[in-house]
Amino acid sequence: MLGLPVATIVSEEFAALSEASAREHGYDGLPLVTVPQAFDRLAEEAVRGLATQVAGDVIHALTSPADALREEFRDRWHTSGGHTVVCNVRATLDRAGAR
């Protein structure tokens, strides 16, 4: 939205939820770079290995034209299951001032 490149790194299990949350906040097509698992329980060497694996995807997200990225990432992780519903409920509660 501000014209600043961004690459959001998320674990695969949270990709659909992350996309839905981004969409709810007006960031449709946000570039999400996925890793197979979260970093919090990994040794430093394993984190470095995962970072090396996704480095090309991060560079792609940071250097590609915004319009092309929006098209590429729009609906990549979309699900019609529970993740989207959870996000919609949270957004509804936020608008109602219930959270």
Secondary structure as UniProt FT lines:
FT   STRAND          8..11
FT   HELIX           12..14
FT   HELIX           15..24
FT   TURN            25..26
FT   TURN            28..29
FT   STRAND          32..35
FT   TURN            40..41
FT   HELIX           44..63
FT   HELIX           66..73
FT   TURN            74..75
FT   HELIX           82..96
//
